[in-house]
């Protein structure tokens, strides 16, 4: 009977060792996938910001656009003033969400007919 217990113990020990090795492999794979996911996320955000800047800002940053508006004597209406205040608040609180806010705002705006 004690020989049977020893054999059973050895089998369980081998099974544990195999499962432990599998677990370590899965953990390493999870880390690799997490790194790839973060890289893809960063690339997506970078591509979006480049696309947004190209599409909606004509390559100008906010300071340049504001200075040009002031130089041209353009006055902001109430909606534009609110948008500017909202963007300034977002810049202070969470700068990374500003591009998302702008894109969301642009998709809500009705298209102007020429």
C-alpha distances in whole Angstrom, upper triangle without the diagonal:
4,5,5,6,9,10,11,12,14,15,17,18,20,21,22,24,26,27,28,30,32,33,35,36,37,39,41,42,43,45,47,48,49,51,52,53,55,57,58,59,61,63,63,65,67,68,69,71,73,74,75,77,79,79,80,82,84,82,83,81,82,84,87,87,88,90,92,92,94,96,97,98,95,94,91,91,89,86,86,86,83,81,82,81,78,77,78,76,73,74,73,70,68,70,67,68,72,72,70,72,75,73,73,76,78,76,77,81,83,84,88,90,93
4,5,5,6,9,10,10,12,14,15,16,18,20,21,22,24,26,26,29,30,31,33,35,36,37,39,40,41,43,45,46,47,49,51,52,53,55,56,57,59,61,62,64,65,67,68,70,71,72,73,76,77,78,79,80,82,80,82,80,80,83,85,85,86,89,90,90,92,94,95,96,94,93,90,90,88,85,85,85,82,80,81,80,76,76,76,74,71,72,72,69,67,68,66,67,70,70,68,71,74,72,72,75,77,75,77,80,82,84,87,90,92
4,5,5,6,9,10,11,12,14,15,17,18,20,21,23,24,26,27,29,30,32,33,35,36,38,39,40,42,44,45,46,48,50,51,53,54,55,57,59,60,61,63,65,66,67,69,71,71,73,75,76,77,78,79,81,79,81,79,80,82,84,85,86,88,90,90,92,94,95,96,93,93,89,90,88,85,85,85,82,80,81,80,77,76,77,74,71,72,72,69,67,68,65,66,70,70,68,71,73,72,71,75,76,75,76,80,82,83,87,89,91
4,5,5,6,9,10,11,12,14,15,17,18,20,21,22,24,26,27,28,30,32,33,34,36,38,39,41,42,43,45,47,48,49,51,53,54,55,57,58,59,61,63,64,65,67,69,69,71,73,74,75,76,78,79,78,79,77,78,81,83,83,84,87,88,88,90,92,93,94,91,91,87,88,86,82,82,83,80,78,79,78,75,74,75,73,70,70,70,67,65,66,64,64,68,68,66,69,71,70,69,73,74,72,74,77,79,81,84,86,89
4,5,5,6,9,10,10,12,14,15,16,18,20,21,22,24,26,26,28,30,31,32,34,36,37,39,40,41,43,45,46,47,49,51,52,53,55,56,57,59,61,62,63,65,67,68,69,71,72,73,74,75,77,76,77,75,76,78,80,80,81,84,86,86,88,90,91,92,89,88,85,85,83,80,80,80,77,75,76,75,72,71,72,70,67,68,67,64,62,64,61,62,66,66,64,66,69,68,67,70,72,70,72,75,77,79,82,85,87
4,5,5,6,9,10,10,12,14,15,16,18,20,21,23,24,25,27,29,30,31,33,35,36,37,39,40,42,44,45,46,48,50,51,52,54,55,56,58,60,61,62,64,66,67,68,70,72,72,74,75,77,75,76,74,75,77,79,80,81,83,85,85,87,89,90,91,89,88,85,85,83,80,80,80,77,75,76,75,72,71,72,69,67,67,67,64,62,63,61,62,65,65,63,66,69,67,67,70,72,70,72,75,78,79,82,85,87
4,5,5,6,9,10,11,12,14,15,17,18,20,21,23,24,26,27,29,30,32,33,35,36,38,39,41,43,44,45,47,48,49,51,53,54,55,57,59,60,61,63,65,65,67,69,70,71,72,74,75,74,75,73,74,77,79,79,80,83,84,84,86,88,89,90,88,87,84,84,82,79,79,80,77,75,75,75,71,70,71,69,66,67,67,64,61,63,60,61,65,64,62,65,68,66,66,69,71,69,71,74,76,77,81,83,85
4,5,5,6,9,10,11,12,14,15,16,18,20,21,22,24,26,27,28,30,32,33,35,36,37,38,41,42,43,45,47,47,49,51,52,53,55,57,58,59,61,63,63,65,67,68,69,70,71,73,72,73,71,72,75,76,77,78,80,82,82,84,86,87,88,85,85,81,82,80,77,76,77,74,72,73,72,69,68,69,67,64,64,64,61,59,60,58,58,62,62,60,63,65,64,63,67,68,66,68,71,73,75,78,81,83
4,5,5,6,9,10,10,12,14,15,16,18,20,21,22,24,25,26,28,30,31,33,35,36,37,39,40,41,43,45,46,47,49,51,52,53,55,56,57,59,61,62,63,65,67,68,69,70,72,70,71,69,70,72,75,75,76,79,80,80,82,84,85,86,84,83,80,80,78,75,75,75,72,70,71,70,67,66,67,65,62,62,62,59,57,58,56,57,60,60,58,61,64,62,62,65,67,65,67,70,73,74,77,80,82
4,5,5,6,9,10,10,12,14,15,17,18,20,21,23,24,26,27,29,30,32,33,35,36,38,39,40,42,44,45,46,48,50,51,52,54,55,57,58,60,61,62,64,66,67,68,69,71,69,71,69,70,72,74,74,76,78,79,80,82,84,85,86,83,83,80,80,78,75,75,75,73,70,71,70,67,66,67,65,62,62,62,59,57,58,55,57,60,60,58,61,63,62,62,65,67,65,67,70,72,73,77,79,82
4,5,5,6,9,10,11,12,14,15,17,18,20,21,23,24,26,27,28,30,32,33,34,37,38,39,41,42,43,45,47,48,49,51,53,54,55,57,58,59,61,63,64,65,66,68,69,67,69,67,68,71,73,73,74,77,78,78,80,83,83,84,82,81,78,78,77,74,73,74,71,69,69,69,66,65,66,64,61,61,61,58,56,57,54,55,59,58,56,59,62,60,60,63,64,63,65,68,70,71,75,77,79
4,5,5,6,9,10,10,12,14,15,16,18,20,21,22,24,25,26,28,30,31,32,35,36,37,39,40,41,42,45,46,47,49,51,52,53,55,56,57,59,61,62,63,64,65,67,65,67,65,66,68,70,71,72,74,76,76,78,80,81,82,79,79,75,76,74,71,71,71,68,66,67,66,63,62,63,61,58,58,58,55,53,54,52,52,56,56,54,57,59,58,57,61,62,60,62,66,68,69,72,75,77
4,5,5,6,9,10,10,12,14,15,16,18,20,21,23,24,25,27,29,30,31,33,35,36,37,39,40,42,43,45,46,48,49,51,52,54,55,56,58,60,61,62,63,64,66,64,66,64,65,67,69,69,71,73,74,75,77,79,80,81,79,78,75,75,73,70,70,70,68,65,66,65,62,61,62,60,57,57,57,54,52,53,50,52,55,55,53,56,59,57,57,61,62,60,62,66,68,69,72,75,77
4,5,5,6,9,10,11,12,14,15,17,18,20,21,23,24,26,27,29,30,32,33,34,36,38,39,40,42,44,45,47,48,49,51,53,54,55,57,59,60,61,62,63,65,63,65,63,64,67,68,69,70,72,74,74,76,78,79,80,78,77,74,75,73,70,70,70,68,65,66,65,62,61,62,60,57,57,57,54,52,53,50,51,55,54,53,56,58,56,56,60,61,59,61,65,67,68,71,74,76
4,5,5,6,8,10,11,12,14,15,16,18,20,21,22,24,26,27,28,30,32,32,35,36,37,38,41,42,43,45,46,47,49,51,52,53,54,57,58,59,60,61,63,61,63,61,62,65,67,67,68,71,72,72,74,76,77,78,76,75,72,72,71,68,67,68,65,63,63,63,60,59,60,58,55,55,55,52,50,51,48,49,53,52,50,53,56,54,54,57,58,57,59,62,64,65,69,71,73
4,5,5,6,9,10,10,12,14,15,16,18,20,21,22,24,25,27,29,30,31,33,35,36,37,39,40,41,43,45,46,47,49,51,52,53,55,57,57,59,60,61,60,61,59,60,63,64,65,66,69,70,70,72,74,75,76,74,73,70,70,69,66,65,66,63,61,61,61,57,56,57,55,52,53,53,50,47,49,46,47,50,50,48,51,54,52,52,56,57,55,57,61,63,64,67,70,72
4,6,5,6,9,10,11,12,14,15,17,18,20,21,23,24,26,27,29,30,32,33,35,36,38,39,40,42,44,45,46,48,50,51,52,54,56,57,58,59,61,59,60,58,60,62,64,64,65,68,69,70,72,74,75,76,73,73,70,70,69,66,65,66,63,61,61,61,57,56,57,55,52,52,52,50,47,48,45,47,50,50,48,51,54,52,52,56,57,55,57,61,63,64,67,70,72
4,5,5,6,9,10,11,12,14,16,17,18,20,21,23,24,26,27,28,30,32,33,34,36,38,39,41,42,43,45,47,48,49,51,53,54,55,56,57,59,57,59,57,58,61,63,63,64,67,68,69,71,72,73,75,72,72,69,69,68,65,64,65,62,60,60,60,57,55,56,55,51,52,52,49,47,48,45,46,49,48,47,50,52,50,51,54,55,54,56,59,61,62,65,68,70
4,5,5,6,9,10,10,12,14,15,16,18,20,21,22,24,26,26,28,30,31,32,34,36,37,39,40,41,43,45,46,47,48,51,52,53,54,55,57,55,57,55,56,59,60,61,62,65,66,66,68,70,71,72,70,69,66,66,65,62,61,62,59,57,57,57,54,52,54,52,49,49,49,47,44,45,42,43,47,46,44,47,50,48,48,51,52,51,53,56,58,59,63,65,67
4,5,5,6,9,10,11,12,14,15,17,19,20,21,23,24,25,27,29,30,31,33,35,36,37,39,40,42,43,45,46,48,49,51,52,53,54,56,54,56,54,55,57,59,59,61,63,64,65,67,69,70,71,68,68,65,65,64,61,60,61,58,56,56,56,52,51,52,50,47,47,48,45,42,43,40,42,45,45,43,46,49,47,47,51,52,51,53,56,58,59,63,65,67
4,5,5,6,9,10,11,12,14,16,17,18,20,21,23,24,26,27,29,30,32,33,35,36,38,39,41,42,44,45,46,48,50,51,52,53,55,53,54,53,54,56,58,58,60,62,63,64,66,68,69,70,68,68,65,65,64,61,60,61,58,56,56,56,53,51,52,50,47,47,48,45,42,43,40,42,45,44,43,46,48,47,47,51,51,50,52,55,58,58,62,64,66
4,5,5,6,9,10,10,12,14,15,16,18,20,21,22,24,26,27,28,30,31,32,34,36,37,38,40,42,43,44,46,48,48,50,51,53,51,53,51,52,55,56,57,58,61,62,62,65,66,67,69,66,66,63,63,62,59,58,59,56,54,54,54,51,49,51,49,46,46,46,44,41,42,39,40,43,42,41,44,46,44,44,48,49,47,50,53,55,56,59,61,64
4,5,5,6,9,10,10,12,14,15,16,18,20,21,22,24,25,27,29,30,31,33,34,36,37,39,40,41,43,45,46,47,48,49,51,49,51,49,50,53,54,55,56,59,60,60,62,64,65,66,64,63,60,61,59,56,56,56,54,51,52,51,48,47,48,46,43,43,44,41,38,39,36,37,41,40,38,42,44,42,42,46,47,46,48,51,53,54,58,60,62
4,5,5,6,9,10,11,13,14,15,17,19,20,21,23,24,26,27,29,30,32,33,35,36,38,39,41,42,44,45,46,48,48,50,48,50,48,49,51,53,54,55,57,58,59,61,63,64,65,63,63,60,60,59,56,55,56,53,51,51,51,48,46,47,45,42,42,43,40,37,38,35,37,40,39,38,41,43,42,42,46,47,46,48,51,54,54,58,60,62
4,5,5,6,9,10,11,12,14,16,17,18,20,21,23,24,26,27,28,30,32,33,34,36,38,39,40,42,43,44,46,47,48,47,48,47,48,51,52,53,54,56,57,58,60,62,63,64,62,62,59,60,58,55,54,55,53,50,51,51,47,46,47,46,42,42,43,40,37,38,35,36,39,38,37,41,43,41,41,45,46,44,47,50,52,53,56,58,60
4,5,5,6,9,10,10,12,14,15,16,18,20,21,22,24,25,26,28,30,31,32,34,36,37,38,40,42,42,44,45,47,45,47,45,46,49,50,51,52,55,56,56,58,60,61,62,60,60,56,57,56,52,52,53,50,47,48,48,45,43,45,43,40,40,41,38,35,36,32,34,37,36,35,38,40,38,38,42,43,41,44,47,49,50,53,56,58
4,5,5,6,9,10,10,12,14,15,17,18,20,21,23,24,25,27,29,30,31,33,35,36,37,39,41,42,43,44,45,44,45,43,44,47,48,49,50,53,54,54,56,58,59,60,58,58,55,55,54,51,50,51,48,46,46,46,43,41,42,41,37,37,38,35,33,33,30,32,35,34,33,36,38,37,37,41,42,41,43,46,49,49,53,55,57
4,5,5,6,9,10,11,13,14,16,17,18,20,21,23,24,26,27,29,30,32,33,35,36,38,39,40,42,43,44,42,44,42,43,46,47,48,49,52,53,54,56,57,58,60,57,57,54,55,54,51,50,51,49,46,46,46,43,41,42,41,37,37,38,36,33,33,30,32,35,34,33,36,38,37,37,41,42,41,43,46,49,49,52,55,57
4,5,5,6,9,10,11,12,14,15,16,18,20,21,22,24,26,27,28,30,31,33,34,36,37,38,40,41,42,41,42,41,42,45,46,47,48,51,52,52,55,56,57,59,56,56,53,54,53,50,49,50,47,44,45,45,42,40,41,40,37,37,38,35,32,33,29,31,34,33,31,35,37,35,35,39,40,38,41,44,46,47,50,52,54
4,5,5,6,9,10,10,12,14,15,16,18,20,21,22,24,25,27,28,30,31,32,34,36,37,38,39,41,39,41,39,40,43,44,45,46,49,50,50,52,54,55,56,54,54,50,51,50,47,46,47,44,42,42,42,39,37,39,37,34,34,35,32,29,30,26,28,31,30,29,32,34,32,33,36,37,36,38,41,44,44,48,50,52
4,5,5,6,9,10,11,12,14,15,17,18,20,21,23,24,26,27,29,30,31,33,35,36,37,38,39,37,39,37,38,41,42,43,44,47,48,49,51,52,53,55,52,52,49,50,49,46,45,46,43,41,41,41,38,36,37,36,32,32,33,31,28,28,25,27,30,29,28,31,33,32,33,36,37,36,38,41,44,44,48,50,52
4,5,5,6,9,10,11,12,14,15,17,18,20,21,22,24,26,27,28,30,32,33,34,36,37,38,36,38,36,38,40,42,42,44,46,47,48,50,52,53,54,52,52,49,50,49,46,45,46,44,41,41,41,38,36,37,37,33,33,34,32,29,28,25,27,30,29,28,31,33,31,32,36,36,35,38,41,43,43,47,49,51
4,5,5,6,9,10,10,12,14,15,16,18,20,21,22,24,26,26,28,30,31,32,34,35,36,35,37,35,37,39,40,41,42,45,46,46,49,50,51,53,50,50,47,48,47,44,43,44,42,39,39,40,36,34,36,35,31,31,33,31,27,27,24,25,28,27,25,29,31,29,30,33,34,32,35,38,40,41,44,46,48
4,5,5,6,9,10,10,12,14,15,16,18,20,21,23,24,25,27,28,30,31,32,33,35,33,35,33,34,37,38,39,40,43,44,44,46,48,49,50,48,48,45,46,44,41,40,41,39,36,36,37,33,32,33,32,28,28,29,27,24,24,21,22,25,24,23,26,28,27,28,31,32,31,33,36,39,39,43,45,47
4,5,5,6,9,10,11,12,14,15,16,18,20,21,23,24,26,27,29,30,31,32,33,31,33,31,33,35,36,37,39,41,42,43,45,47,48,49,47,47,44,45,44,41,40,41,39,36,36,36,33,31,32,32,28,28,29,27,24,23,20,22,25,24,23,27,28,27,28,31,32,31,34,37,39,39,42,45,47
4,5,5,6,9,10,10,12,14,15,16,18,20,21,22,24,26,27,28,30,31,32,30,32,31,32,35,36,36,38,41,41,42,45,46,47,49,46,46,44,45,44,41,39,41,39,36,36,37,34,31,33,32,29,28,30,28,25,24,21,22,25,23,22,26,27,26,27,30,30,30,33,35,37,38,41,43,44
4,5,5,6,9,10,10,12,14,15,16,18,20,21,22,24,26,26,28,29,31,29,31,29,31,33,35,35,37,39,40,40,43,45,45,47,44,44,41,42,41,38,37,38,36,33,33,34,31,29,30,30,26,26,28,26,22,22,18,19,22,21,19,23,25,23,24,27,28,27,29,32,35,35,38,41,42
4,5,5,6,9,10,11,12,14,15,16,18,20,21,22,24,25,26,27,29,27,29,27,28,31,32,32,34,36,37,38,40,42,43,44,42,42,39,40,39,36,35,36,34,31,31,31,29,26,28,27,23,23,25,23,19,19,15,17,20,19,18,21,23,22,23,26,27,26,29,31,34,35,38,40,42
4,5,5,6,9,10,10,12,14,15,16,18,20,21,22,24,25,26,27,25,27,26,28,30,31,32,34,36,36,37,40,41,42,44,41,42,39,41,40,37,35,36,35,31,31,32,30,27,28,28,25,24,26,25,21,20,16,18,21,19,19,22,23,22,24,27,27,27,30,32,34,34,37,40,41
4,5,5,6,9,10,10,12,14,15,16,18,20,21,22,24,25,26,24,27,25,27,30,31,31,33,35,36,37,39,41,41,43,40,41,38,39,39,35,34,35,34,30,31,32,29,26,28,28,25,24,26,25,21,20,16,18,20,18,17,21,22,20,21,25,25,24,27,29,32,32,35,37,38
4,5,5,6,9,10,10,12,14,15,16,18,20,21,22,23,25,23,25,23,25,28,29,29,31,33,34,34,37,39,39,41,38,38,35,36,36,32,31,32,30,27,28,28,25,23,25,25,21,21,23,21,18,17,13,14,17,15,14,18,19,17,19,22,22,22,24,27,29,30,33,35,37
4,5,5,6,9,10,11,12,14,15,16,18,20,21,21,23,21,22,21,23,25,26,27,29,31,32,32,35,36,37,39,36,37,34,35,35,32,30,31,30,26,26,27,25,22,24,24,20,19,21,20,17,15,12,14,16,14,14,18,18,17,19,22,22,22,25,27,30,30,33,35,37
4,5,5,6,8,10,10,12,14,15,16,18,20,20,21,20,22,21,23,26,26,26,29,31,31,32,35,36,37,39,36,37,34,36,36,33,31,32,31,27,27,29,26,23,25,26,22,21,24,23,19,17,14,16,17,15,15,19,19,17,20,22,22,22,25,27,29,29,32,34,35
4,5,5,6,9,10,10,12,14,15,16,18,19,20,19,21,20,22,25,26,25,28,30,30,31,34,35,36,37,35,35,32,34,33,30,28,30,29,25,26,27,24,22,24,24,21,20,23,22,18,17,13,14,15,12,12,16,16,14,16,19,19,19,22,24,26,26,29,31,33
4,5,5,6,9,10,10,12,14,15,16,17,19,17,19,17,19,22,23,23,25,27,28,28,31,32,33,34,32,32,30,31,30,27,26,27,26,22,22,24,21,18,20,21,17,17,20,19,15,13,10,11,12,9,9,13,14,12,14,17,17,17,20,22,25,25,28,30,32
4,5,5,6,9,10,11,12,14,15,16,17,15,17,16,18,21,21,21,24,26,26,27,30,31,32,34,31,32,30,31,31,28,26,28,27,23,23,25,22,19,21,22,19,17,20,20,17,14,11,13,13,11,12,15,15,14,17,19,18,19,22,24,26,26,28,31,32
4,6,5,6,8,10,11,12,14,15,16,14,17,17,19,22,22,22,24,27,26,27,30,31,32,34,31,32,30,31,32,28,26,28,28,24,24,26,24,21,23,24,21,20,23,23,19,17,14,15,15,12,13,16,15,13,16,19,17,18,21,22,25,24,26,28,29
4,5,5,6,8,10,10,12,13,15,14,16,15,17,20,21,20,22,25,25,25,28,30,30,32,29,30,27,28,28,25,23,25,24,20,21,23,21,18,20,21,18,18,21,21,17,15,12,12,12,8,9,12,11,9,12,15,14,14,18,19,21,21,23,26,27
4,5,5,6,8,10,10,11,13,11,13,12,14,17,17,17,19,22,22,23,25,27,27,29,26,27,25,26,27,24,21,23,22,19,18,21,19,15,18,19,16,15,18,19,15,12,10,11,10,7,9,12,10,10,13,15,14,15,18,19,22,21,23,26,27
4,5,5,6,9,10,10,11,9,12,12,14,17,17,17,20,22,22,23,26,26,27,29,27,28,26,28,29,26,23,25,25,21,21,23,22,18,20,22,19,18,22,22,19,16,14,15,14,10,12,15,13,12,16,17,15,17,20,21,23,22,24,26,26
4,6,5,6,8,10,10,10,13,14,16,19,18,18,21,23,22,23,26,27,27,29,26,28,25,27,28,24,22,25,24,21,21,24,22,19,21,23,20,20,23,24,20,18,15,16,14,11,12,15,12,10,14,15,13,14,18,18,20,19,21,23,24
4,5,5,6,7,9,9,11,11,13,16,16,15,18,20,20,20,23,24,24,26,23,24,22,23,24,21,19,21,21,17,17,20,18,15,18,20,17,17,20,21,18,15,14,13,11,8,10,11,9,7,11,12,10,12,15,15,17,17,18,21,22
4,6,6,5,7,6,8,8,10,13,13,12,15,17,17,18,21,22,22,24,22,23,21,23,24,21,19,21,21,17,17,20,18,15,17,20,17,16,20,21,18,15,14,15,12,9,12,13,10,10,14,14,12,15,18,17,20,18,20,22,23
4,6,6,6,6,9,11,13,16,15,14,17,19,18,19,22,23,22,25,23,24,23,25,26,23,21,23,24,20,20,23,22,19,21,23,21,20,24,25,22,19,18,18,16,12,15,16,13,12,16,16,14,16,19,18,20,18,19,21,21
4,6,6,8,11,12,14,17,16,14,17,20,18,19,22,23,22,24,22,23,21,23,24,21,19,22,22,18,19,22,21,18,21,23,21,20,24,25,23,20,18,18,15,12,14,15,12,10,14,14,11,12,16,15,16,14,15,18,18
4,6,8,9,10,11,14,14,11,14,17,15,15,19,20,19,21,18,20,18,19,20,18,15,18,18,15,15,18,17,15,18,20,18,18,22,23,21,18,17,16,13,11,13,13,9,9,12,11,9,11,14,13,15,13,14,17,17
4,5,5,7,8,11,10,8,11,14,12,13,16,17,17,19,17,18,17,19,20,18,15,17,18,15,14,18,17,14,16,19,18,17,20,22,20,17,17,17,14,11,14,14,11,11,15,14,12,15,17,15,18,16,17,19,19
4,6,9,11,13,11,9,13,15,13,14,17,17,17,20,18,20,19,21,23,21,18,20,22,18,18,21,21,18,20,23,21,20,24,26,24,20,20,20,17,15,17,18,14,15,18,17,14,17,20,18,20,18,18,20,19
4,7,10,12,10,10,13,14,13,15,18,18,18,21,20,22,21,23,25,23,20,22,23,20,18,21,21,18,19,22,21,19,22,24,22,19,19,19,16,14,17,18,15,16,19,19,17,19,22,21,23,21,21,23,23
4,7,8,6,6,10,11,10,12,15,15,16,18,17,19,18,21,23,21,17,19,20,17,16,19,19,16,17,20,19,17,20,23,21,18,18,19,15,14,18,18,15,16,19,18,17,20,22,20,23,21,21,24,23
4,6,5,6,9,10,11,12,14,15,17,19,17,18,17,20,21,20,16,17,19,16,13,16,16,13,13,17,16,13,17,19,18,14,15,16,13,12,16,16,13,15,18,17,16,20,22,20,23,23,23,26,26
4,5,5,6,9,10,10,12,14,15,17,15,16,14,17,18,17,13,14,15,12,10,12,13,10,10,14,13,11,14,17,16,13,15,15,12,12,15,14,12,15,17,16,15,19,20,19,22,22,22,25,25
4,5,5,6,9,10,11,12,14,15,15,15,15,18,19,19,15,15,17,15,11,14,15,12,11,15,15,13,15,18,18,15,17,18,15,15,19,18,15,18,21,19,19,23,24,22,25,25,25,28,28
4,5,5,6,9,10,10,12,14,14,15,15,19,21,20,16,16,19,17,14,17,18,15,15,19,19,16,19,22,21,18,20,20,17,17,20,19,17,19,22,20,19,23,24,23,25,24,24,26,26
4,6,5,6,9,10,11,12,11,13,12,15,18,17,13,14,16,14,12,15,16,14,14,18,18,16,19,22,21,18,20,20,16,16,19,18,15,17,20,17,16,20,21,19,21,21,20,23,22
4,5,5,6,9,10,11,10,10,10,14,15,15,11,11,14,13,10,13,15,13,12,16,17,15,18,21,21,18,20,20,16,17,20,18,16,19,21,18,18,22,22,20,23,22,22,25,24
4,5,5,6,9,10,10,12,12,16,18,18,15,15,18,16,13,16,18,16,15,19,20,18,20,23,24,21,23,23,20,20,23,22,19,22,24,22,21,25,26,23,26,25,24,27,26
4,5,5,6,9,9,11,12,16,19,19,15,16,19,17,15,18,20,18,18,22,22,20,23,26,26,23,25,25,21,21,24,22,19,22,24,22,21,24,25,22,24,23,22,24,23
4,5,5,6,5,7,9,12,15,15,12,12,16,15,13,16,18,16,17,20,21,20,22,25,25,23,25,24,20,21,23,21,18,21,23,20,19,23,23,20,22,21,20,22,21
4,5,5,6,7,9,13,16,17,13,13,17,16,14,16,19,18,17,21,22,21,23,26,26,24,26,26,22,23,26,24,21,24,26,23,22,26,26,23,25,25,23,26,25
4,5,8,10,13,16,19,20,17,17,20,20,17,20,22,21,20,24,25,24,26,29,29,27,29,29,25,25,28,26,23,26,28,25,24,28,28,26,27,26,24,27,25
4,5,9,12,15,18,19,16,17,20,19,18,20,23,22,22,25,26,25,27,30,31,28,30,29,26,26,28,26,23,26,27,24,23,27,27,24,25,24,22,23,22
4,6,10,13,16,17,15,15,19,19,17,19,22,21,21,25,26,25,27,30,31,28,31,30,26,27,29,27,24,26,28,25,24,27,27,24,25,25,22,24,23
4,7,9,13,14,11,12,16,15,14,17,19,19,19,22,24,23,25,28,28,26,28,27,23,24,26,23,21,23,24,21,20,24,23,20,21,21,19,21,20
4,6,10,11,9,9,13,14,12,15,17,17,18,20,22,22,24,26,27,26,28,26,23,24,25,22,20,23,24,20,20,23,22,20,21,21,19,22,22
4,7,8,5,6,9,10,9,11,14,14,15,17,19,19,21,23,24,23,25,23,20,21,22,19,17,20,20,17,17,20,19,16,18,19,18,21,21
4,6,5,6,9,10,11,12,14,15,16,18,20,21,23,24,25,24,26,24,21,22,23,19,18,20,20,16,17,20,18,15,17,18,17,20,21
4,5,5,6,9,10,10,12,14,15,16,18,20,21,22,24,23,25,23,20,21,22,18,17,20,19,15,17,19,17,15,17,19,18,22,23
4,5,5,6,9,10,10,12,14,15,16,18,20,21,22,21,23,20,17,18,18,15,14,16,15,12,13,16,13,12,14,16,16,19,21
4,5,5,6,9,10,10,12,14,15,16,18,20,20,19,21,19,15,16,17,14,12,15,15,12,13,16,14,12,15,16,16,19,21
4,5,5,6,9,10,11,12,14,15,17,18,20,19,21,19,16,18,19,15,14,17,17,14,16,19,17,16,18,20,20,23,24
4,5,5,6,9,10,10,12,14,15,16,18,17,19,17,14,16,17,13,13,16,15,12,15,17,15,14,17,20,20,24,25
4,5,5,6,9,10,10,12,14,15,16,15,17,14,11,13,13,10,9,12,12,9,11,14,13,12,16,17,18,22,24
4,5,5,6,9,10,10,12,14,15,14,16,14,11,13,15,12,11,14,15,12,14,17,16,15,19,20,20,24,25
4,5,5,6,9,10,11,12,14,14,16,15,12,15,16,13,13,16,16,14,16,19,18,18,21,23,23,27,29
4,5,5,6,9,10,10,11,12,14,11,9,12,13,9,10,14,13,11,14,17,16,16,20,22,23,26,28
4,5,5,6,9,10,10,9,11,10,7,9,11,8,8,12,12,11,13,16,16,16,20,21,22,26,28
4,5,5,6,9,10,9,12,11,9,12,14,12,12,16,16,15,17,20,20,20,23,25,26,29,31
4,5,5,6,8,9,12,11,9,13,14,11,13,16,16,15,18,20,20,21,24,26,27,31,33
4,5,5,5,6,8,7,6,10,10,9,10,14,14,13,16,18,18,19,23,25,27,30,32
4,6,6,4,8,8,7,10,12,11,12,15,16,16,18,20,21,21,25,26,28,31,33
4,6,7,10,11,10,13,15,14,15,18,19,19,21,23,24,24,28,30,31,35,36
4,7,9,9,10,13,14,13,15,18,18,18,21,23,23,24,28,30,32,35,37
4,6,6,7,10,11,11,13,15,16,17,19,21,21,23,27,28,30,34,36
4,5,6,8,10,10,12,14,15,16,18,20,21,22,26,27,29,32,34
4,6,7,8,10,11,13,14,15,17,19,20,22,25,26,28,32,33
4,6,5,6,9,10,11,12,14,16,17,19,22,24,26,29,31
4,5,5,6,9,10,10,12,14,15,17,20,21,23,27,29
4,5,5,6,9,10,11,12,14,15,19,20,22,25,27
4,5,5,6,9,10,11,12,14,18,19,22,25,27
4,6,5,6,9,10,11,12,16,18,20,24,26
4,5,5,6,9,10,11,14,15,17,21,23
4,5,5,6,9,10,13,14,17,20,22
4,5,5,6,9,12,14,17,20,23
4,5,5,6,10,12,14,18,20
4,5,5,8,9,12,15,17
4,6,8,9,12,15,18
4,6,9,12,15,18
4,6,9,12,15
4,6,9,13
4,6,9
4,6
4
